[in-house]
Amino acid sequence: MKTIKLTVWAMLLLLAVSLGAHHSYGALYDLRQTVILKGKVAKVAFKEPHVILSIETKGSGVWDAEWTSMMGLLRRGIDANTIRVGDILEIEGSPARNPDSRVVSALRDIKRPADGWNWKTEDVWPGPRVIE
């Protein structure tokens, strides 16, 4: 009986640690708002836990777009060579709650107008505010 209790407590502890390791998008990003970043890719960090695209906009400086997991993208056929430094993108996502932060996440749509490439989530979100 003592072994079963210890096993249950160990499983609960592991569950709590794994839940705490991942952040809530709603806590960090305003999911009620949508922005569209337009600009040139300055950096691509294709790694876990999230792929990050740094976008250089014309008037608002460099913004980071926190995409989804690397493994999730690989399963959809997107790899480290899909988006490259210098590509011009339009990225739709939610802005950070901190107004001084130049980060968007919970990405809904990414377009590369030069060749028509597009990635889109199937979730439904509110309308965008454009940042150029």
C-alpha positions in Angstrom: 0.0 0.0 0.0 2.9 2.4 0.9 4.4 1.7 -2.6 1.2 2.6 -4.3 0.9 5.9 -2.4 4.5 6.8 -3.2 3.9 6.0 -6.9 0.7 8.2 -7.0 2.5 11.1 -5.3 5.4 10.8 -7.7 3.1 10.8 -10.7 1.3 13.9 -9.4 4.6 15.7 -8.8 5.7 14.9 -12.3 2.4 16.2 -13.7 2.7 19.4 -11.7 6.2 20.0 -13.0 5.3 19.4 -16.6 2.3 21.7 -16.4 4.3 24.5 -14.8 7.0 24.3 -17.5 4.7 25.6 -20.3 3.3 29.1 -20.2 -0.2 30.2 -20.8 -0.6 32.3 -24.0 -3.4 34.2 -22.3 -1.1 35.3 -19.5 1.6 36.7 -21.7 -0.3 37.8 -24.9 -3.6 39.7 -25.4 -5.5 37.0 -27.3 -8.4 39.5 -27.9 -6.2 41.6 -30.2 -4.6 40.7 -33.5 -1.7 42.5 -35.2 0.0 42.0 -38.6 3.7 42.4 -38.8 5.1 43.3 -42.2 8.8 43.2 -42.8 12.0 41.4 -43.6 13.1 38.3 -41.7 16.2 39.3 -39.7 16.7 36.0 -37.8 15.2 32.5 -37.7 15.7 30.4 -34.5 14.4 27.0 -35.5 14.6 25.3 -32.1 12.5 24.1 -29.2 10.4 25.0 -27.3 9.1 27.5 -29.9 10.5 28.6 -33.3 11.2 32.4 -33.2 11.1 34.7 -36.3 12.7 38.1 -35.9 11.0 40.6 -38.2 12.5 44.0 -39.1 9.6 46.4 -39.8 10.0 49.7 -41.6 8.9 52.0 -38.8 8.7 50.0 -35.6 12.0 48.2 -35.4 12.6 44.5 -34.9 9.8 42.3 -33.5 10.0 38.7 -32.5 7.2 36.3 -33.6 6.9 33.2 -31.3 5.6 30.5 -33.6 4.7 27.0 -32.6 7.0 24.0 -31.7 9.7 22.9 -34.0 8.3 19.3 -34.0 4.8 20.5 -34.8 6.2 22.4 -37.8 8.3 19.5 -39.0 5.1 17.3 -38.9 3.5 19.8 -41.3 6.5 19.8 -43.6 8.1 23.0 -42.4 11.8 22.9 -41.7 14.7 25.3 -41.0 14.9 26.1 -44.7 11.3 27.0 -45.2 11.7 30.6 -44.1 15.1 32.3 -44.6 16.7 35.5 -43.5 15.8 38.2 -46.0 12.3 36.8 -46.8 9.5 39.4 -46.7 6.7 38.2 -44.5 3.3 39.2 -43.2 2.7 37.6 -39.8 -0.6 37.7 -38.0 -0.7 37.1 -34.2 -1.5 38.4 -30.8 0.7 41.2 -29.2 2.3 40.8 -25.8 0.4 42.2 -22.9 3.5 44.3 -22.0 3.1 47.4 -24.3 6.9 47.9 -24.3 7.5 44.4 -25.7 7.9 43.9 -29.4 6.7 40.3 -29.4 3.7 38.6 -31.0 2.6 35.0 -30.5 -0.4 32.7 -30.9 0.3 33.1 -34.6 -2.6 32.7 -36.9 -1.2 33.3 -40.4 2.2 33.7 -42.1 2.4 34.8 -45.7 5.4 35.2 -48.0 4.0 37.4 -50.9 7.0 36.8 -53.2 6.0 33.2 -53.9 2.6 32.8 -52.4 3.7 30.5 -49.6 1.3 30.5 -46.6 1.0 28.9 -43.2 -2.3 29.2 -41.4 -3.7 27.9 -38.2 -7.3 26.7 -38.2 -8.3 28.6 -35.0 -10.7 31.6 -35.2 -9.4 34.9 -34.0 -10.5 38.6 -33.9 -9.6 41.0 -36.7 -6.0 42.5 -37.1 -4.3 45.8 -36.4 -1.5 46.4 -39.0 2.1 47.3 -37.9 4.5 48.4 -40.6 
